Amino acid sequence: TPSTPLLGREYRDEVYPMSQELSGAIAQVLKYKDGLLSELPSLQAAYDPPLARTEPRCLVVAGNSSQFTSRAMRACFERYRERVSGVTIVTFDEMFRRVAQLEELLSPRA
């Protein structure tokens, strides 16, 4: 949800760990990915041509960037999300902003 905490309490001098909720969401989406990949052979049989086996990316939409009340908090979040392999983490306000930009781009000009 947009109210999901993204960061935990300050660990040490301007170091903030990810919240339990965000860490749990990442673990959950990675578990779903593993389940999909283990079922892929049986799913491929239903498609002609068969589904290509690729490394699917995962997406977690959680929280709101207004939670960051300092540069250090934002920096910790950015460092973490840029280094999580195979998972894209986007906040709700970022997602809404992207949708608005896409809508503007695709809207007919007067």
TIMITI-81120 format. One record per residue: residue number from 1; residue in three letters; x, y, z of N, C-alpha, C in turn. Coordinates in Angstrom, 3 decimals, always signed. Layout:
<recs>
REC/NUM/ALA/X/Y/Z/X/Y/Z/X/Y/Z
...
</recs>
This chain:
<recs>
REC/1/THR/+0.841/-1.176/+0.000/+0.000/+0.000/+0.000/+0.885/+1.237/+0.000
REC/2/PRO/+0.319/+2.401/-0.294/+1.120/+3.625/-0.234/+1.642/+3.941/+1.164
REC/3/SER/+1.008/+3.380/+2.177/+1.453/+3.660/+3.550/+2.468/+2.639/+4.067
REC/4/THR/+2.861/+1.689/+3.258/+3.854/+0.694/+3.672/+5.161/+1.399/+4.017
REC/5/PRO/+5.705/+1.166/+5.205/+7.002/+1.766/+5.536/+8.089/+1.196/+4.626
REC/6/LEU/+8.948/+2.063/+4.157/+10.038/+1.633/+3.284/+11.325/+1.394/+4.057
REC/7/LEU/+11.542/+2.165/+5.104/+12.774/+2.074/+5.875/+12.476/+1.751/+7.330
REC/8/GLY/+13.456/+1.123/+7.965/+13.378/+0.892/+9.403/+14.000/+2.071/+10.148
REC/9/ARG/+14.129/+1.898/+11.442/+14.756/+2.954/+12.263/+16.233/+3.079/+11.919
REC/10/GLU/+16.779/+4.245/+12.175/+18.192/+4.484/+11.906/+19.029/+3.443/+12.636
REC/11/TYR/+19.904/+2.778/+11.909/+20.750/+1.735/+12.480/+21.975/+2.351/+13.141
REC/12/ARG/+22.674/+3.137/+12.399/+23.829/+3.889/+12.888/+23.868/+5.194/+12.126
REC/13/ASP/+24.894/+5.930/+12.294/+25.056/+7.254/+11.709/+24.519/+7.340/+10.271
REC/14/GLU/+23.272/+7.787/+10.141/+22.599/+7.989/+8.864/+22.540/+6.746/+7.983
REC/15/VAL/+22.406/+5.591/+8.605/+22.224/+4.329/+7.885/+20.858/+3.785/+8.270
REC/16/TYR/+20.017/+3.587/+7.252/+18.653/+3.105/+7.468/+18.466/+1.788/+6.728
REC/17/PRO/+18.092/+0.728/+7.426/+17.811/-0.539/+6.748/+16.421/-0.494/+6.117
REC/18/MET/+16.162/-1.405/+5.223/+14.827/-1.516/+4.659/+13.878/-2.022/+5.746
REC/19/SER/+12.625/-1.661/+5.622/+11.638/-2.099/+6.604/+11.377/-3.596/+6.452
REC/20/GLN/+10.831/-4.188/+7.485/+10.469/-5.604/+7.439/+9.426/-5.830/+6.342
REC/21/GLU/+8.501/-4.892/+6.174/+7.446/-5.040/+5.161/+8.031/-5.044/+3.751
REC/22/LEU/+8.971/-4.144/+3.467/+9.570/-4.100/+2.134/+10.436/-5.333/+1.898
REC/23/SER/+11.211/-5.712/+2.878/+12.035/-6.922/+2.742/+11.159/-8.148/+2.526
REC/24/GLY/+10.048/-8.210/+3.233/+9.109/-9.325/+3.066/+8.481/-9.341/+1.688
REC/25/ALA/+8.134/-8.168/+1.157/+7.546/-8.089/-0.185/+8.540/-8.578/-1.233
REC/26/ILE/+9.804/-8.220/-1.068/+10.829/-8.667/-2.007/+10.993/-10.179/-1.928
REC/27/ALA/+11.040/-10.713/-0.724/+11.152/-12.167/-0.557/+9.943/-12.881/-1.166
REC/28/GLN/+8.759/-12.307/-0.990/+7.537/-12.914/-1.523/+7.543/-12.935/-3.051
REC/29/VAL/+7.902/-11.820/-3.679/+7.891/-11.774/-5.139/+8.964/-12.700/-5.719
REC/30/LEU/+10.089/-12.854/-5.043/+11.108/-13.793/-5.512/+10.639/-15.241/-5.378
REC/31/LYS/+9.861/-15.522/-4.340/+9.287/-16.864/-4.189/+8.294/-17.141/-5.315
REC/32/TYR/+7.458/-16.143/-5.659/+6.520/-16.294/-6.771/+7.264/-16.553/-8.082
REC/33/LYS/+8.368/-15.840/-8.277/+9.167/-16.020/-9.486/+9.696/-17.444/-9.573
REC/34/ASP/+10.226/-17.962/-8.454/+10.721/-19.343/-8.437/+9.605/-20.326/-8.768
REC/35/GLY/+8.408/-20.076/-8.228/+7.267/-20.946/-8.521/+6.911/-20.919/-10.004
REC/36/LEU/+6.908/-19.734/-10.599/+6.623/-19.607/-12.024/+7.657/-20.358/-12.851
REC/37/LEU/+8.925/-20.172/-12.514/+9.976/-20.845/-13.276/+9.906/-22.361/-13.135
REC/38/SER/+9.512/-22.862/-11.968/+9.412/-24.317/-11.803/+8.212/-24.887/-12.559
REC/39/GLU/+7.181/-24.076/-12.792/+5.992/-24.522/-13.528/+6.099/-24.252/-15.028
REC/40/LEU/+7.117/-23.543/-15.452/+7.231/-23.138/-16.846/+7.189/-24.299/-17.834
REC/41/PRO/+7.872/-25.419/-17.575/+7.793/-26.515/-18.556/+6.360/-26.980/-18.819
REC/42/SER/+5.547/-27.085/-17.783/+4.166/-27.515/-18.007/+3.336/-26.414/-18.657
REC/43/LEU/+3.652/-25.158/-18.384/+2.948/-24.049/-19.020/+3.290/-23.935/-20.498
REC/44/GLN/+4.536/-24.252/-20.852/+4.976/-24.135/-22.239/+4.189/-25.046/-23.160
REC/45/ALA/+3.759/-26.184/-22.668/+3.034/-27.144/-23.501/+1.734/-26.562/-24.032
REC/46/ALA/+1.152/-25.608/-23.347/-0.134/-25.033/-23.751/+0.012/-23.961/-24.828
REC/47/TYR/+1.219/-23.556/-25.158/+1.423/-22.454/-26.100/+2.172/-22.914/-27.344
REC/48/ASP/+1.751/-22.407/-28.486/+2.431/-22.671/-29.735/+2.627/-21.353/-30.448
REC/49/PRO/+3.773/-20.820/-30.604/+5.051/-21.381/-30.173/+5.187/-21.340/-28.647
REC/50/PRO/+6.041/-22.200/-28.112/+6.186/-22.266/-26.655/+6.750/-20.973/-26.073
REC/51/LEU/+6.443/-20.738/-24.821/+6.977/-19.578/-24.108/+8.495/-19.688/-24.029
REC/52/ALA/+9.155/-18.586/-24.198/+10.616/-18.580/-24.083/+10.995/-18.565/-22.608
REC/53/ARG/+11.999/-19.320/-22.280/+12.487/-19.301/-20.897/+13.444/-18.133/-20.765
REC/54/THR/+13.046/-17.175/-19.981/+13.872/-16.003/-19.744/+13.998/-15.812/-18.241
REC/55/GLU/+14.688/-14.790/-17.856/+14.814/-14.443/-16.443/+13.839/-13.294/-16.175
REC/56/PRO/+12.618/-13.623/-15.729/+11.627/-12.561/-15.542/+12.024/-11.590/-14.445
REC/57/ARG/+11.701/-10.325/-14.681/+11.927/-9.298/-13.662/+10.714/-9.256/-12.768
REC/58/CYS/+10.943/-8.874/-11.543/+9.864/-8.752/-10.561/+9.659/-7.272/-10.247
REC/59/LEU/+8.445/-6.935/-9.848/+8.114/-5.558/-9.520/+7.433/-5.514/-8.162
REC/60/VAL/+7.918/-4.630/-7.302/+7.283/-4.354/-6.019/+6.917/-2.875/-6.016
REC/61/VAL/+5.619/-2.595/-5.837/+5.145/-1.217/-5.715/+4.722/-1.055/-4.269
REC/62/ALA/+5.391/-0.159/-3.553/+5.130/-0.011/-2.119/+5.525/+1.375/-1.640
REC/63/GLY/+4.837/+1.839/-0.619/+5.236/+3.046/+0.070/+5.094/+4.308/-0.741
REC/64/ASN/+5.640/+5.373/-0.191/+5.568/+6.697/-0.793/+6.871/+7.419/-0.460
REC/65/SER/+7.445/+8.093/-1.432/+8.736/+8.726/-1.205/+8.662/+9.912/-0.243
REC/66/SER/+7.466/+10.359/+0.095/+7.357/+11.433/+1.087/+7.801/+10.960/+2.474
REC/67/GLN/+8.000/+9.665/+2.647/+8.503/+9.121/+3.919/+9.947/+9.536/+4.179
REC/68/PHE/+10.665/+9.900/+3.130/+12.070/+10.244/+3.285/+12.172/+11.680/+3.790
REC/69/THR/+12.532/+11.830/+5.027/+12.602/+13.164/+5.630/+14.026/+13.722/+5.641
REC/70/SER/+14.952/+12.954/+5.067/+16.329/+13.436/+4.982/+16.989/+12.865/+3.732
REC/71/ARG/+18.069/+13.501/+3.324/+18.830/+13.004/+2.180/+19.411/+11.625/+2.473
REC/72/ALA/+19.809/+11.428/+3.724/+20.400/+10.134/+4.104/+19.386/+9.007/+3.922
REC/73/MET/+18.127/+9.266/+4.279/+17.091/+8.240/+4.121/+16.897/+7.911/+2.641
REC/74/ARG/+16.787/+8.936/+1.813/+16.610/+8.707/+0.374/+17.822/+7.973/-0.200
REC/75/ALA/+19.012/+8.367/+0.217/+20.232/+7.737/-0.293/+20.280/+6.256/+0.066
REC/76/CYS/+19.908/+5.910/+1.282/+19.901/+4.498/+1.685/+18.912/+3.699/+0.844
REC/77/PHE/+17.726/+4.278/+0.623/+16.714/+3.610/-0.193/+17.210/+3.430/-1.628
REC/78/GLU/+17.759/+4.481/-2.203/+18.240/+4.411/-3.588/+19.367/+3.395/-3.740
REC/79/ARG/+20.306/+3.404/-2.797/+21.405/+2.420/-2.852/+20.847/+1.005/-2.838
REC/80/TYR/+19.891/+0.768/-1.960/+19.336/-0.572/-1.822/+18.596/-0.989/-3.085
REC/81/ARG/+17.683/-0.147/-3.563/+16.860/-0.583/-4.693/+17.653/-0.711/-5.984
REC/82/GLU/+18.747/+0.031/-6.113/+19.566/-0.103/-7.315/+20.412/-1.373/-7.299
REC/83/ARG/+20.572/-1.971/-6.144/+21.431/-3.151/-6.044/+20.675/-4.454/-5.852
REC/84/VAL/+19.361/-4.385/-5.708/+18.566/-5.609/-5.596/+18.452/-6.206/-6.990
REC/85/SER/+18.971/-7.387/-7.154/+19.019/-8.016/-8.464/+17.677/-8.664/-8.822
REC/86/GLY/+17.165/-8.324/-10.001/+15.961/-8.972/-10.508/+14.651/-8.416/-9.975
REC/87/VAL/+14.714/-7.393/-9.124/+13.497/-6.807/-8.553/+13.549/-5.295/-8.735
REC/88/THR/+12.496/-4.748/-9.343/+12.361/-3.307/-9.462/+11.438/-2.845/-8.340
REC/89/ILE/+11.895/-1.869/-7.563/+11.106/-1.323/-6.458/+10.696/+0.091/-6.846
REC/90/VAL/+9.389/+0.335/-6.843/+8.838/+1.632/-7.222/+7.856/+2.054/-6.140
REC/91/THR/+7.899/+3.318/-5.757/+6.917/+3.820/-4.789/+5.633/+4.198/-5.533
REC/92/PHE/+4.532/+4.271/-4.796/+3.252/+4.594/-5.416/+3.278/+5.966/-6.077
REC/93/ASP/+3.872/+6.956/-5.425/+3.898/+8.292/-6.033/+4.727/+8.299/-7.313
REC/94/GLU/+5.792/+7.514/-7.364/+6.572/+7.405/-8.599/+5.736/+6.749/-9.700
REC/95/MET/+4.994/+5.715/-9.336/+4.156/+5.022/-10.314/+3.082/+5.961/-10.861
REC/96/PHE/+2.418/+6.706/-9.989/+1.389/+7.645/-10.442/+1.998/+8.716/-11.343
REC/97/ARG/+3.185/+9.189/-11.006/+3.863/+10.197/-11.821/+4.187/+9.634/-13.211
REC/98/ARG/+4.647/+8.390/-13.267/+4.959/+7.768/-14.557/+3.707/+7.593/-15.410
REC/99/VAL/+2.623/+7.193/-14.781/+1.359/+7.030/-15.510/+0.891/+8.379/-16.047
REC/100/ALA/+0.989/+9.428/-15.241/+0.583/+10.767/-15.687/+1.443/+11.224/-16.863
REC/101/GLN/+2.732/+10.959/-16.818/+3.617/+11.333/-17.920/+3.269/+10.555/-19.187
REC/102/LEU/+2.964/+9.270/-19.019/+2.579/+8.445/-20.160/+1.257/+8.928/-20.756
REC/103/GLU/+0.315/+9.265/-19.894/-0.974/+9.785/-20.359/-0.776/+11.076/-21.144
REC/104/GLU/+0.061/+11.954/-20.633/+0.336/+13.219/-21.325/+0.988/+12.970/-22.678
REC/105/LEU/+1.917/+12.035/-22.716/+2.617/+11.709/-23.953/+1.669/+11.142/-25.001
REC/106/LEU/+0.716/+10.331/-24.565/-0.184/+9.649/-25.503/-1.450/+10.433/-25.813
REC/107/SER/-1.702/+11.510/-25.097/-2.907/+12.306/-25.332/-2.770/+13.090/-26.629
REC/108/PRO/-3.893/+13.181/-27.379/-3.834/+13.985/-28.612/-3.602/+15.445/-28.290
REC/109/ARG/-2.809/+16.089/-29.111/-2.510/+17.502/-28.935/-3.647/+18.317/-29.555
REC/110/ALA/-3.999/+19.417/-28.904/-5.074/+20.285/-29.443/-4.546/+21.240/-30.478
</recs>
